[in-house]
């Protein structure tokens, strides 16, 4: 019997259930979440596995707590929100309640792995902000379409900086560039190629064969120095350890998504230090998105990292 993305055989009895990438269950009303709970009613011991238990808000943990049988999961969503969200003090109480429930290990357990550093670069596009300001001033656009257009404009304005960054890399260096929009990926590929830079791309519409060809070329061909992809397609599930540089033409909306994308390069098999470059254009939407990420990172640190810090040997 199929339950969303899960398969259950009515003739089989299970004692243990493990849900990988459990952050996909954060929306309690989503179909996959309801299906997981249907399956869980027949299984006494349930575990959830995720590197990103908290993406945006503290309340996202409620479903995972409920799934595993934690006492806080038995609270109503309203009571949980009232007791454990909104302030640093409440997040501290939540972190205290999670000790012993959450096992959190960071990559420093991989002794052969080098360091990962992040560097913010404030840039001034040579062509100026005329196109960006024109979109910003267009009152005929609704909020979300305007945000999309503004972010696309910012990605385009960072192309020259990224080309110059690649041209300044040393021998053997490679870089992953993350964008949010497929159109930008293709435009950047054309711009890089015109500058004599060999690159491969990956977007969500690519076939499995084309996806693997891009990965293999980047990993194995010394002439291919740049991998350009959308965060949604290239930021999860693949290994790109040939890269020792990562750059973001646009910032993802959560620190967890940004970290996942960075870690395509910073993972088992990486033998060099990794530098993450974040180009920002001041007095634009970049300012707000960067502050939003820092705020969400603080929320994650107050809960998840506090639990990790309390683990024996940490």
Secondary structure, DSSP 8 states (H G I E B T S, - for coil): -EETTEE--TT---SEEEEESGGGG-STTSHHHHHHHHHHTT-SEEEEE-S-S-SS-GGGHHHHHHHHT-GGGGS-HHHHHHHHSSSHHHHHHHHHHHTTT-----GGG-TT---EEEEEEE---TT-SHHHHHHHH-TTS-HHHHHHHHHHHHHHHTHHHHHHHHHT--TT--EEEEES-HHHHHHHHHHHHHTT--EEEE-TTS-HHHHHHHHHHHHH-TT--EEEEEHHHHSSS---TT-SEEEESS--SSHHHHHHHHTTTSSTT--S-EEEEEEE-TTSHHHHHHHHHHHHHHHHIIIIIHHHHTSTT-
